[in-house]
Structure formats: structure tokens, C-alpha cells
Amino acid sequence: MPTGDWYISCMSEEESARNLVLIGLGGSGIKAMLALRALIEKEKLSAHGSRENSCRLLAIDSNYIQTGEYFRDIDEEDLEGIRLTQDEYLGLLHYRENPWDRVTEDAKSNIPEAVKLHSQRRAIEINRSPDRSDYEAMIYVSRERMKKGVRDFLKNSEKSNKHSARPITLMIATSLFGDTGSLCYLALLEILTELSEEIRCESINAVLFGPDVYVRFFQQQTFHTAKYLGVVNSIFNFCFKEGPEQIAPNQHLISLYPGTSMHLFPRFAIFTETAKKLYNLIYEESLSENMVQEAGGDSTIEMVPLNLEKCLEIKSSFVDRLRADRHFNELVRDYSS
């Protein structure tokens, strides 16, 4: 990966005064935001001699884990500036909390959402891995604490930043098919809509990782693809269908350039490459291809708007498979909110 001063900083005082807030959802989203914050602080330190009030970060994941887990794939030379404190971490589940206890109790009270969730619960097995319904139960029981955590964090961003008179510039990152990240993202869209009268945002951008960026991490199976398409369907239904006005971020899909092999790069490379593109997006810089090449290699990823047309393009690309593969069709339907 490129090292050193690969980016020519021209961040003005006005640009550095942005009230910038980062939210990472799930493992991939958190790693991307950690890499972005490290880059922002590095550039601000280089330009102004201080990284004070560069940005604030909130990491949201399923439950409390050792924050060192997010650094396992980072080479030592890339660790500079990457950190995560417990105060920046919001775990959706309390220690040893079983979300199904609450779901079962609410189902007995005939709360419709709980009844539906309870009907989807898999048989209890010892040591089985969590499935989608387990994560949906987690979102069900933790949504209000997530809303409170996001509200408090954004409110504190306004109070703690000396430039808080400016509305918040909000950047969100997540995977489109990781269970925690994708479900948290759909919940966050609803939460931001509910908080829109309380919290002023100058802009909201979301960067969403597509399935091809994970080819090195694990062998993808049918349910991974179905989960991805299901989340795209949910985003389409929330953001682009007619109905009550919703808060819809400027969404950007991250995917690999055709022919790129991530096996040639460190595992954390996808997040550092994403951070460079997001830095450019935030500060509206013009980064030439030559500058990237001079820094040590071509960019491995592309970032395209996940707008109405792109959602329709993704959906239409699976039409034949949905018709021919009944199991895949059922999985997509189950994963679509």
C-alpha cells in the first residue's frame, strides 16, 4: 500500500472547520471509518499543525468485543493514527443479553413484529452460529438504545465542536451483506428520519461495500448473494418508492475494478483505499490518477452512486436467476425487509 505523503493537502481553514461525524456499522464499516479518520487527522496535522476537532467517530456493532479485533488485519506500518476507544463504541446487546427473551415475551403479548420474528426463529441448537433471524431479533430489542446512542452522539458532536454552528457533515460506512452492518444501516435510515427535526445535517453520505470486495476473506455462497440483493431491495423500497418523505443519504457502492485481485494486497487495503476516495468526496478535492500511481500503484476499487438507476440495474441483473432458482428466490425474499 502507498505510504508517506501520497496526498497533496490543500485543505483550507474553512474546509477543516467542517463539523464532520463518522459512523461505522459492523466490522467493515468500523474499519473504513477508522482508516478515514486516520487519514483526515494526518492531513490536518500536516496542513495546520493540529488534529484537534478533525472529526468524531461512533462505532456500532452487535455487542462488546475487544476493540483490538478491528486491528487484526492491519500491518504494523499502517497502524499509525488508527485507534478506537470504548467511549466511541456502541454495543447493541448488553453482556449476556439474549434478544429472544424479549422477542418471546412481546410475542406472547401479540405485538405483531415480535410475533413475526418469533415465527422465524430457528430451532435452538447448542453452539450453532447466529443466523439472520438472530440479528433481526438483536435489532428489534436494541433499536431504541441505538436511537438514543446516535442522538446523544450527534448532539454531543454539536456541543463539543467549536464549529458546531455549522450543520453536521455525516459519513456512514457498512457492508451490504454483513448481518450486523446491513441491518443497522436500514435501522439507521429510519432513525435519522425520526431525528431530522432535532439534528441538522449539511450532508449525509453512505459508503456501502458490495460482495466482490470480500473475495479474499471467504468463499461466497448463495446466501451471501441473496443477502446482498435483499438489502438492495430494502434500500430501494426505503429510499426510492413513493411515500412519506425519508432521509436518504447520498449512497455510494464500493466494488473492485474488473480484473483486480485482492490476493495481491494486504487485507486492510480495501479500507485504506476507500478512505482515500472518501477524503476526496468530503473535501471535494480533485485527485488525479497520476497522483495515485506515483504513490505506489493503481486504485483497486471504484465508487459509484447507488442511486435509483443503479439499484434497478442490480435488481434486473438477477431477474433470470430469480426465475430459475426457487431456493435463491425464497432467500432473497426472506432477506428483504
Order of alpha helices (4+ residues) and beta strands (2+ residues): alpha-beta-alpha-beta-beta-alpha-alpha-alpha-beta-alpha-beta-alpha-beta-alpha-alpha-beta-alpha-alpha-alpha
